[in-house]
Amino acid sequence: MPANQLKTKKSNRNSTGLARAAVYSGLVFQMIAVILAFVWIGNKLDSKFHPESALYIIIFSILGVFIALYVALKDFIKPRR
């Protein structure tokens, strides 16, 4: 096999690996954004309705984790083309 074809195959594998890494790192940032958004909503609701407790922060942070996991798994499981 000529050297040019070997370099092409190696560069294709490397670009595929980099593309996957970019997708997964984007997924991590998306999950963090969803969780932080729900914690922020819970904090605002707590400061308005229950300033002495952290009830809404706890509820909304757990809800945010579950929604972030759902979005991540839905994106992770979808078939690749």
Order of alpha helices (4+ residues) and beta strands (2+ residues): alpha-alpha
